[in-house]
Amino acid sequence: MKTSNTYAGIPEEYAGYDKSQIVVIPVPYDGTSTWGKGADKGPEAFLHASENMELYDIETDSEVYTKGIHLIDPITVNNTPEAMVEAVYNTTKNHIKRNKFVTLFGGEHSISIGAIRAFDECFNNLTVLQIDAHADLRKEYNGSKYNHACAMHEANENTNLIQVGIRSMDASENLVINEDQVFFAHQMVNDDYWMDNAIDLMTDNVYITFDLDALDPSILPATGTPEPGGLFWYETLEFLRKVFADKHVVGFDIVELCPNSTSKSSDFAAAKLFYKMLSYKFEDSEETLDDEDDIQENETLKKFKSNYEEYDER
Protein backbone atom coordinates (compact mmCIF):
# COMPACT_ATOMS: atom_id res chain seq x y z
CA MET A 1 0.00 0.00 0.00
CA LYS A 2 1.52 3.29 -1.12
CA THR A 3 0.21 5.96 1.20
CA SER A 4 1.40 8.85 3.34
CA ASN A 5 3.06 8.02 6.63
CA THR A 6 0.05 9.54 8.41
CA TYR A 7 -3.70 9.31 7.95
CA ALA A 8 -4.91 12.07 5.60
CA GLY A 9 -1.41 13.54 5.64
CA ILE A 10 -1.99 15.08 9.07
CA PRO A 11 1.03 16.54 10.91
CA GLU A 12 3.13 14.05 12.83
CA GLU A 13 2.23 15.75 16.11
CA TYR A 14 -1.33 14.46 15.69
CA ALA A 15 -0.37 11.04 14.38
CA GLY A 16 1.76 9.41 17.08
CA TYR A 17 0.27 6.37 18.74
CA ASP A 18 0.62 7.41 22.38
CA LYS A 19 -1.13 10.74 21.93
CA SER A 20 -3.79 9.58 19.49
CA GLN A 21 -7.31 8.83 20.67
CA ILE A 22 -8.18 7.17 17.34
CA VAL A 23 -6.54 4.37 15.39
CA VAL A 24 -7.23 3.41 11.78
CA ILE A 25 -6.60 -0.21 10.78
CA PRO A 26 -6.49 -0.87 7.01
CA VAL A 27 -7.38 -4.43 5.99
CA PRO A 28 -6.71 -4.90 2.24
CA TYR A 29 -8.39 -8.30 1.94
CA ASP A 30 -10.48 -9.65 -0.94
CA GLY A 31 -10.28 -13.40 -0.55
CA THR A 32 -13.94 -14.46 -0.78
CA SER A 33 -15.78 -11.92 -2.92
CA THR A 34 -17.86 -13.57 -5.63
CA TRP A 35 -18.50 -10.90 -8.26
CA GLY A 36 -16.71 -7.57 -8.50
CA LYS A 37 -13.12 -7.96 -7.36
CA GLY A 38 -10.90 -5.18 -6.05
CA ALA A 39 -11.86 -4.59 -2.41
CA ASP A 40 -8.24 -5.30 -1.47
CA LYS A 41 -7.38 -2.03 -3.23
CA GLY A 42 -10.00 -0.14 -1.21
CA PRO A 43 -7.85 0.91 1.76
CA GLU A 44 -5.13 2.39 -0.45
CA ALA A 45 -7.69 4.35 -2.51
CA PHE A 46 -9.41 5.52 0.68
CA LEU A 47 -6.16 6.73 2.20
CA HIS A 48 -5.09 8.48 -0.99
CA ALA A 49 -8.45 10.27 -1.24
CA SER A 50 -8.21 11.21 2.45
CA GLU A 51 -4.94 13.03 1.76
CA ASN A 52 -6.84 15.34 -0.62
CA MET A 53 -9.73 16.09 1.74
CA GLU A 54 -10.35 19.28 3.69
CA LEU A 55 -9.88 18.53 7.38
CA TYR A 56 -12.28 21.17 8.69
CA ASP A 57 -15.83 19.82 8.98
CA ILE A 58 -18.38 22.56 8.38
CA GLU A 59 -21.33 20.73 9.91
CA THR A 60 -19.71 20.12 13.30
CA ASP A 61 -17.40 23.15 13.19
CA SER A 62 -14.49 20.89 14.12
CA GLU A 63 -11.15 19.46 13.06
CA VAL A 64 -11.36 15.97 14.48
CA TYR A 65 -7.80 15.07 13.47
CA THR A 66 -6.63 17.19 16.44
CA LYS A 67 -7.88 14.38 18.68
CA GLY A 68 -4.99 12.37 17.28
CA ILE A 69 -5.40 9.74 14.57
CA HIS A 70 -2.82 7.00 14.25
CA LEU A 71 -2.58 4.91 11.09
CA ILE A 72 -1.77 1.30 11.93
CA ASP A 73 0.21 -0.88 9.55
CA PRO A 74 -2.24 -2.77 7.30
CA ILE A 75 -3.26 -6.30 8.20
CA THR A 76 -2.00 -8.32 5.25
CA VAL A 77 -2.67 -11.88 6.45
CA ASN A 78 -4.54 -13.46 3.54
CA ASN A 79 -3.54 -17.11 3.30
CA THR A 80 -6.99 -18.24 4.53
CA PRO A 81 -10.20 -16.44 5.56
CA GLU A 82 -9.85 -17.97 9.03
CA ALA A 83 -6.32 -16.58 9.45
CA MET A 84 -7.43 -13.13 8.29
CA VAL A 85 -10.34 -13.06 10.76
CA GLU A 86 -8.06 -14.13 13.60
CA ALA A 87 -5.51 -11.43 12.72
CA VAL A 88 -8.22 -8.75 12.62
CA TYR A 89 -9.63 -9.99 15.91
CA ASN A 90 -6.28 -9.92 17.71
CA THR A 91 -5.22 -6.54 16.33
CA THR A 92 -8.56 -4.92 17.04
CA LYS A 93 -8.77 -6.22 20.60
CA ASN A 94 -5.19 -5.16 21.30
CA HIS A 95 -5.97 -1.53 20.47
CA ILE A 96 -9.36 -1.50 22.22
CA LYS A 97 -7.66 -2.59 25.41
CA ARG A 98 -5.25 0.33 25.06
CA ASN A 99 -8.22 2.70 25.27
CA LYS A 100 -8.18 3.70 21.61
CA PHE A 101 -11.24 4.44 19.51
CA VAL A 102 -10.69 1.70 16.94
CA THR A 103 -11.78 1.99 13.32
CA LEU A 104 -11.15 -0.29 10.36
CA PHE A 105 -11.28 0.17 6.61
CA GLY A 106 -11.60 -2.88 4.34
CA GLY A 107 -11.39 -4.87 2.26
CA GLU A 108 -14.43 -7.05 1.84
CA HIS A 109 -17.08 -7.41 4.51
CA SER A 110 -15.65 -10.61 6.00
CA ILE A 111 -13.07 -8.47 7.82
CA SER A 112 -15.88 -7.34 10.13
CA ILE A 113 -16.24 -10.81 11.65
CA GLY A 114 -13.00 -10.50 13.62
CA ALA A 115 -13.60 -6.88 14.53
CA ILE A 116 -17.10 -7.52 15.87
CA ARG A 117 -15.86 -10.52 17.84
CA ALA A 118 -13.28 -8.32 19.56
CA PHE A 119 -15.74 -5.55 20.37
CA ASP A 120 -18.31 -8.04 21.64
CA GLU A 121 -15.76 -9.39 24.12
CA CYS A 122 -14.80 -5.92 25.33
CA PHE A 123 -18.21 -4.25 25.65
CA ASN A 124 -21.30 -5.47 27.44
CA ASN A 125 -24.66 -5.75 25.65
CA LEU A 126 -23.26 -4.79 22.27
CA THR A 127 -25.48 -3.66 19.41
CA VAL A 128 -24.09 -4.14 15.93
CA LEU A 129 -25.58 -1.63 13.52
CA GLN A 130 -25.16 -3.01 10.01
CA ILE A 131 -25.77 -0.50 7.22
CA ASP A 132 -25.76 -2.59 4.07
CA ALA A 133 -27.58 -3.63 0.91
CA HIS A 134 -27.17 -7.33 1.72
CA ALA A 135 -28.24 -9.36 4.75
CA ASP A 136 -24.94 -11.34 4.90
CA LEU A 137 -26.54 -13.92 7.24
CA ARG A 138 -25.53 -17.19 5.61
CA LYS A 139 -23.94 -19.68 8.00
CA GLU A 140 -21.57 -20.86 5.27
CA TYR A 141 -20.95 -19.94 1.65
CA ASN A 142 -18.59 -21.47 -0.90
CA GLY A 143 -17.22 -23.77 1.78
CA SER A 144 -16.37 -21.14 4.38
CA LYS A 145 -18.19 -19.58 7.30
CA TYR A 146 -15.84 -16.60 6.91
CA ASN A 147 -17.12 -15.68 3.47
CA HIS A 148 -18.30 -12.11 2.89
CA ALA A 149 -21.85 -13.49 2.55
CA CYS A 150 -21.56 -14.73 6.15
CA ALA A 151 -20.25 -11.48 7.63
CA MET A 152 -23.20 -10.97 10.00
CA HIS A 153 -24.04 -14.56 10.93
CA GLU A 154 -21.97 -14.56 14.11
CA ALA A 155 -23.17 -11.08 15.07
CA ASN A 156 -26.76 -12.22 14.60
CA GLU A 157 -26.19 -15.04 17.08
CA ASN A 158 -24.12 -13.18 19.69
CA THR A 159 -25.10 -9.51 19.60
CA ASN A 160 -28.09 -7.24 19.19
CA LEU A 161 -27.97 -6.92 15.40
CA ILE A 162 -29.84 -4.06 13.72
CA GLN A 163 -29.84 -4.14 9.91
CA VAL A 164 -30.53 -0.99 7.88
CA GLY A 165 -30.91 -0.57 4.13
CA ILE A 166 -31.26 -4.27 3.25
CA ARG A 167 -32.55 -4.89 -0.26
CA SER A 168 -30.93 -8.15 -1.35
CA MET A 169 -30.84 -11.57 0.33
CA ASP A 170 -31.07 -15.30 -0.25
CA ALA A 171 -34.27 -17.18 0.62
CA SER A 172 -32.32 -19.27 3.15
CA GLU A 173 -31.56 -16.15 5.17
CA ASN A 174 -35.27 -15.82 5.94
CA LEU A 175 -34.80 -18.69 8.37
CA VAL A 176 -32.48 -16.70 10.64
CA ILE A 177 -33.25 -13.05 10.00
CA ASN A 178 -34.94 -11.12 12.80
CA GLU A 179 -37.48 -9.09 10.82
CA ASP A 180 -38.36 -6.97 13.85
CA GLN A 181 -34.83 -5.56 13.72
CA VAL A 182 -34.43 -5.19 9.97
CA PHE A 183 -35.17 -2.00 8.07
CA PHE A 184 -35.67 -3.03 4.48
CA ALA A 185 -34.93 -0.34 1.91
CA HIS A 186 -38.33 -0.57 0.22
CA GLN A 187 -40.09 -0.02 3.56
CA MET A 188 -37.85 2.87 4.64
CA VAL A 189 -39.00 4.96 1.68
CA ASN A 190 -42.47 5.45 3.21
CA ASP A 191 -41.45 5.42 6.87
CA ASP A 192 -40.75 8.87 8.32
CA TYR A 193 -39.77 7.35 11.67
CA TRP A 194 -37.37 4.60 10.67
CA MET A 195 -34.33 6.39 12.11
CA ASP A 196 -35.88 6.84 15.55
CA ASN A 197 -37.32 3.33 15.49
CA ALA A 198 -33.92 1.84 14.68
CA ILE A 199 -32.22 3.79 17.45
CA ASP A 200 -34.89 2.70 19.94
CA LEU A 201 -33.89 -0.92 19.29
CA MET A 202 -30.23 -0.30 20.13
CA THR A 203 -28.50 -0.90 23.44
CA ASP A 204 -26.14 1.75 24.82
CA ASN A 205 -22.96 0.32 23.25
CA VAL A 206 -23.05 0.35 19.44
CA TYR A 207 -20.56 -0.88 16.85
CA ILE A 208 -21.24 0.27 13.28
CA THR A 209 -20.31 -1.79 10.26
CA PHE A 210 -20.92 0.18 7.07
CA ASP A 211 -20.88 -1.65 3.76
CA LEU A 212 -20.60 1.01 1.06
CA ASP A 213 -23.10 -0.79 -1.15
CA ALA A 214 -25.72 0.47 1.30
CA LEU A 215 -25.42 3.76 -0.56
CA ASP A 216 -27.24 4.16 -3.84
CA PRO A 217 -24.92 3.38 -6.77
CA SER A 218 -25.76 6.77 -8.26
CA ILE A 219 -23.52 8.31 -5.58
CA LEU A 220 -21.10 5.42 -4.93
CA PRO A 221 -20.89 2.95 -7.82
CA ALA A 222 -17.42 1.56 -7.05
CA THR A 223 -18.33 -1.40 -4.88
CA GLY A 224 -18.32 -5.16 -5.44
CA THR A 225 -22.07 -5.71 -5.70
CA PRO A 226 -23.91 -2.42 -6.28
CA GLU A 227 -27.66 -2.63 -5.71
CA PRO A 228 -30.24 -0.09 -6.93
CA GLY A 229 -32.47 1.67 -4.43
CA GLY A 230 -29.91 2.56 -1.80
CA LEU A 231 -29.45 5.28 0.79
CA PHE A 232 -28.59 8.82 -0.21
CA TRP A 233 -25.91 11.05 1.27
CA TYR A 234 -27.76 13.40 3.57
CA GLU A 235 -30.24 10.88 4.94
CA THR A 236 -27.27 8.65 5.74
CA LEU A 237 -25.47 11.45 7.56
CA GLU A 238 -28.62 12.44 9.43
CA PHE A 239 -29.05 8.88 10.69
CA LEU A 240 -25.40 8.48 11.66
CA ARG A 241 -25.34 11.76 13.54
CA LYS A 242 -28.42 10.70 15.51
CA VAL A 243 -26.80 7.39 16.40
CA PHE A 244 -23.57 9.02 17.55
CA ALA A 245 -25.52 11.59 19.58
CA ASP A 246 -27.87 9.13 21.26
CA LYS A 247 -25.64 6.10 21.78
CA HIS A 248 -22.12 5.21 22.87
CA VAL A 249 -20.54 4.23 19.57
CA VAL A 250 -17.54 2.12 20.50
CA GLY A 251 -15.99 1.76 17.05
CA PHE A 252 -16.79 1.23 13.38
CA ASP A 253 -15.65 -0.21 10.10
CA ILE A 254 -16.25 0.74 6.48
CA VAL A 255 -15.92 -1.97 3.83
CA GLU A 256 -16.36 -2.95 0.18
CA LEU A 257 -14.82 -0.02 -1.68
CA CYS A 258 -13.71 -1.44 -5.04
CA PRO A 259 -11.89 1.48 -6.68
CA ASN A 260 -11.73 1.90 -10.42
CA SER A 261 -10.21 4.44 -12.77
CA THR A 262 -13.57 5.90 -13.83
CA SER A 263 -15.07 6.53 -10.37
CA LYS A 264 -12.67 8.51 -8.22
CA SER A 265 -15.72 10.15 -6.65
CA SER A 266 -16.44 6.86 -4.85
CA ASP A 267 -13.01 6.93 -3.19
CA PHE A 268 -13.59 10.47 -2.03
CA ALA A 269 -17.12 9.70 -0.79
CA ALA A 270 -15.73 6.84 1.29
CA ALA A 271 -13.00 9.08 2.71
CA LYS A 272 -15.52 11.80 3.52
CA LEU A 273 -17.91 9.34 5.16
CA PHE A 274 -15.15 8.01 7.40
CA TYR A 275 -14.11 11.50 8.48
CA LYS A 276 -17.75 12.51 9.04
CA MET A 277 -18.24 9.55 11.36
CA LEU A 278 -15.17 10.55 13.37
CA SER A 279 -16.43 14.14 13.48
CA TYR A 280 -19.78 12.98 14.86
CA LYS A 281 -18.09 10.74 17.42
CA PHE A 282 -15.99 13.53 18.88
CA GLU A 283 -18.39 16.41 18.23
CA ASP A 284 -19.04 17.09 21.92
CA SER A 285 -15.50 16.37 23.10
CA GLU A 286 -13.52 19.42 24.16
CA GLU A 287 -10.17 17.74 24.59
CA THR A 288 -7.58 18.19 21.83
CA LEU A 289 -3.86 17.66 21.57
CA ASP A 290 -3.48 21.43 21.61
CA ASP A 291 -5.03 21.56 25.07
CA GLU A 292 -2.61 19.33 26.95
CA ASP A 293 0.70 17.62 26.44
CA ASP A 294 -0.38 14.17 27.47
CA ILE A 295 -3.71 12.80 26.28
CA GLN A 296 -5.58 11.07 29.06
CA GLU A 297 -7.48 7.87 28.47
CA ASN A 298 -10.17 8.21 25.86
CA GLU A 299 -13.12 9.37 27.93
CA THR A 300 -15.64 7.50 25.82
CA LEU A 301 -13.82 4.26 26.61
CA LYS A 302 -12.45 4.92 30.09
CA LYS A 303 -15.82 4.56 31.79
CA PHE A 304 -16.02 1.09 30.33
CA LYS A 305 -12.47 0.07 31.34
CA SER A 306 -13.79 -2.44 33.84
CA ASN A 307 -15.21 -4.34 30.87
CA TYR A 308 -11.73 -4.77 29.41
CA GLU A 309 -10.21 -5.97 32.66
CA GLU A 310 -12.88 -8.64 32.89
CA TYR A 311 -11.50 -10.17 29.69
CA ASP A 312 -7.78 -9.77 30.30
CA GLU A 313 -7.22 -13.51 30.47
CA ARG A 314 -9.34 -14.45 27.49
TORNUMAR-95693 format. One record per residue: x, y, z of N, C-alpha, C in turn. Coordinates in steps of 0.2 Angstrom, whole numbers, plus 5000, padded with zeros to 4 digits. Atoms other than C-alpha are relative to their C-alpha. Last residue first. Layout:
N
XYZXYZXYZ;...
This chain:
314
500350035006495349285137500549984995;499750075001496449325152499749964995;499350005001496149515151500349934999;499950055006494249495148500850005000;500350065000493649575164500249944996;499650044995494949705163499749935001;499450035003494149765147500449965005;500250065005492449785154500649974997;500150064996493149885169499849944996;499350044999493850005157499949945004;500150075001492050055152500649965001;500550024995492150235159499849934999;499750004994493850255150499449975005;499850074999493150215133500249995007;500550045002492250385129500149925001;500650004995493450475140499549954998;500649985004494950415129499450005005;500350065003496350395142499350034997;500250054995497250555145499649954997;500750025001498150645131499949955006;500150075000499850715137499349985000;499550045003500350885132499949935000;499650024995498750975135500549954997;500249984994497551085125500549975006;499749934999498351075108499950025007;499350014998498150885108500350075001;499650015006496250915109500749995002;499350014999494950895123500449994993;499749945000493250975121500849995000;499450004996492250825116500450064999;500149974993490550855110500650005004;500349935001490850825091499950045007;499749954996492050685094499750075000;499850034994491050545087500250055005;500650014996490150655074500249975007;500249934998491850715067499449995005;499649984994492450535067499850075003;500150044994490950485057500450015006;500749974997491150635045499949965006;499949944996492950585042499450035004;499650024994492450405037500250065005;500550034995491050475026500449985006;500449954996492250595018499649975005;499649974995493550455014499650055004;499950054995492150345006500550045006;500650004996491450494996500249955006;500149944996493250524990499450005004;499550004995493550354984499950065005;500150054995491850344976500550005005;500549974995492150514967499949955005;499649974994493750434959499550035005;500449974995492550334948500450025006;500549955002493250304931499650025005;499749945003494950224936499550054998;499950015007494150094948500250074997;499849955004494150074967500149994992;499750035005493149934975500250054995;499849955005492650004992500449964994;500350025007491849855001500150064995;499850065004492049905019499850014993;500349985007491950045032500349954996;499650025006492249995050499650024994;500450015006491650065067500549984995;499550015006492050095085499649994994;499450024997491250115103500649994994;499750045005489750215098500749985002;499350004999488950265114500349964995;499750074997487250305109500750015001;500450034996486150465106500349945004;500349954995487250585098499749965005;499449984996488250455088499850055006;499750064996486650375082500650025004;500550014994485850545078500349945004;499949954995487350595068499649995006;499450024997487350425058500150055006;500050064996485550445053500649995005;500549994995485750625047499949945005;499649964995487350575038499550025006;499550044996486450435029500350045005;500450054995484950545025500449965004;500249964994486150675018499649965005;499549974996487050555006499850035007;499749945003485750444999500450045005;500049944996485350265004500350064996;499749994994485050134991499950065004;500449994994483850084978500350015007;500449935001484950004965499550015007;500750015001486249874971499650065000;500549944999488049884969499349984999;500650035003489049714971499550065001;500050075003490849744973499449984997;500150054994490849934976499949934996;499450045000491350084965500049955006;500050065004489650154961500549955001;499450044999489450274975500049944996;499649954997488250424972500749965002;500049935003487150344959500550055003;499550005005487550174966500150064996;500250015007486450214981500650004995;500149945004487350194997499749984993;500749984997487150025007499850074996;500550015005488549964994499350025003;500149945005489750055005499549994995;499850025006489649925019499850054995;500349965006489550015035500349974994;499750035006489849915051499750034994;500349995007489450015066500449974995;499550005005489749965084499750004993;500150015007488550025097500649994996;499450005004488550025116499949974993;499649944999486950095124500749994996;499849994993485749965117500550065001;499350004998484949995101500150005007;499850085000483149955096500749995003;500350034994482650135100500149935001;499649984994483950195087499749975007;499450045000483050095073500450025007;500250074999481350175077500749955001;500150014993482150345078499849935002;499449984996482850325061499949995007;499650065000481350235053500750015004;499850014994480150375058500549945001;499749944997479650445042500449995006;500050004993479350275034500450065003;500649974998478850275016499950005008;500249945005480550255008499450035003;499749944998481150145023499750064996;500449984995480050005018500250075003;500749985003480849975001499550035005;500049945003482549985010499450024997;499950015007482249855022499950064996;500349945004482449905040500249994993;499749995007482849745050499650064997;499449964999482649725069500350024993;500249954996480849655069500650055001;500349945004481349555054499850065004;500549984995482549445064499750064997;500049934999483449355050499550025005;499649974994483849175053499950075001;500150044994482649075042500350025006;500649994996482449215030499949965006;499949964994484249195026499450025004;499850034994483849045016500150045006;500650034997482949145003500249975007;500150065002484549244999499449975004;499850064995484649425002499849944996;499850065004484549594993500249955005;500450005006483749764999500249944995;499950065004484449795016499549994994;499949995007484549975021500049944996;500349945004484749955039500250004993;499850005007485149795050499650064996;500549955003485149805069500250014992;499949985007486049655077499450044997;500649975002486049645096500050034993;500049934998487549525098499250034998;499749984994487949345098499950075003;500150054995486949255085500250035007;500750014999486649395073499949955006;500349944997488449455075499349995002;499850014993489049275071499750065004;500350064996488049275055500250005007;500449984994488449455050499749945004;499749954996489949435038499650015006;500250034993489249265031500250065005;500750014999489149335013499849975007;500349945000490949395014499250005001;500249965007491449225017499750065001;499749934999492149175035499950034993;500449964995490949025037500350075000;499749974994491848945022499550045004;499650044996491448815009500350045006;499450025003490748934996500549965004;500149995007489549005008500749994997;499450025004489248965026499950014993;499650034995488049025040500749984997;499950075001487249145028500549975005;500250054994486749305036500149934999;499450034997487549435025499949965005;500150034993485949535024500649975003;500150084999486449635009500049985007;500550025004486249825005499849925000;499850055006487149875020499449994995;500349955005487149985036500349964994;499850025007487449855050499650044995;500449965005487249925068500349994993;499649995006488049795080499550034995;500449995006487349825097500450004994;499849965006488449765111499450004995;500649995004487749715128500150044994;500650034998489449735137499450024996;500549954998490949795128499449965002;499849954996492649705127499450055002;499750024994492149535121500250065004;500550034996490849605108500449975007;500449954996492149725102499549975004;499549974995493449585098499550055004;499850054995492149475089500450045006;500550014996491549625079500149965006;500149934996493249665073499449995004;499550004995493549475068499950075004;500150064996491949465058500550005006;500349984994492149635051499849955005;499549974995493549585039499650025006;499850054995492249475030500550025005;500350004993491549635023500149945005;500750025001492849655009499749995007;500150075000494349765011499349985000;499950055004494249865022500150024992;500249995007494450015033500249944996;499750045005494449995052499850024993;500450005006494150105067500449964995;499750055005494750085085499550014994;500650015004494450225098500249974993;500149975006495950185108499350004997;500449945000495950145126500050044994;499549944999497450025125499650065000;499750014993496249875127500550055002;500649994996495349925111500350015007;500149935000497049925102499450035004;499449974997497449745107499950085000;500150004993495649695103500650035003;500649964998495749755085500050005008;499849935000497449675082499550055002;499449994995496949505089500250084999;500250014993495249505080500550025005;500449944999495949565063499750005007;499649944999497249435064499750065001;499650014994496049295068500550065001;500549984994494849355054500450005006;500149935001496349345041499550035006;499449974998496849175047499950085000;499950014993495149105045500650045003;500549954996494949185028500049995007;500750034999496549095023499550055003;499950075003498249145016499449965001;500550015005497749335018500149934997;500150075000498749415032499449984996;499950035007499049585026499949935000;500050084999498449685041500049974993;500550045002498949865037500149935002;499850035006500149965048499449954997;499750074998499150065060500349974993;500150045006498750255055500449935002;499450045002498650355071499849954995;500250065004497350495073500649964998;499550055001497550625086499749944997;500050054995496150725093500549955000;499649974994496750865082499949965006;499350035000496150755067500450035006;500050064996494350805072500749975000;499550045004494450975065500249945004;499450044996492851045071500549984995;499549944998491351165066500649975004;499950004993490151015066500550055003;500650014996489351045050500150005007;500549944999490851135042499449985005;500750025001492150995045499550065001;500549964996493951065043499349984998;500050034993495150935037499550045005;500049954995494850965018499949985007;500749984997495150805009500150065005;500249945004496650774997499350035002;499549955000497550655009499850064996;500049964994495950565012500550055000;500549955000495850514994500050055006;499749955005497550424995499450064999;499549964997496950345011500350054995;500349964995495350285003500550045003;500349945004496250224987499650045006;499549955003497450124998499750064996;499649954995496150055009500550054997;500449954997495049994994500450055005;499749935002496349904984499650065003;499349994997495949744993500350064998;500049974993494149774988500650005004;499649944999494649744970499950035007;499450014996493449604963500450075001;499649955001491649624958500650005004;500249975006490749454959500650064998;500250055005491149324972499850044993;500549975004492149404985499849964994;500650045001493049284996499550034996;499950075001494949334997499349964999;500550015005494849524995500049924998;500250075001495849595010499449994995;500150005007496649765011499949924998;500050075001496349785030499949994993;500150025007496849965035500049924999;499750065002496749995054499849984993;500350025006496450175059500449944998;499650045004496750225077499649984994;500350045005495950365087500649964996;500650034998496350445103499749954995;500650005005498150485097499449965004;500549944999499450545110499450004995;500149994993500350375112499550065001;500550054996500150325094499850025007;499650054996500950475085499549965004;500050075003499850555072500449955004;500750034999499350725078500049934999;500249984993501150795081499349975001;499750064996501650705064499850015007;499349994997500550835055500249945004;500049964995499050755045500750015003;499449955000499350685028500050055006;500349945003497550605028500650055000;500649995002498250475040499850074997;500649984995500050485042499450004997;499950034994501550405033499550015005;499649964995500750445017500249975006;500449944997500150305006500550045004;499649945001500850164994499550065003;500449945000500050005000500450065000;
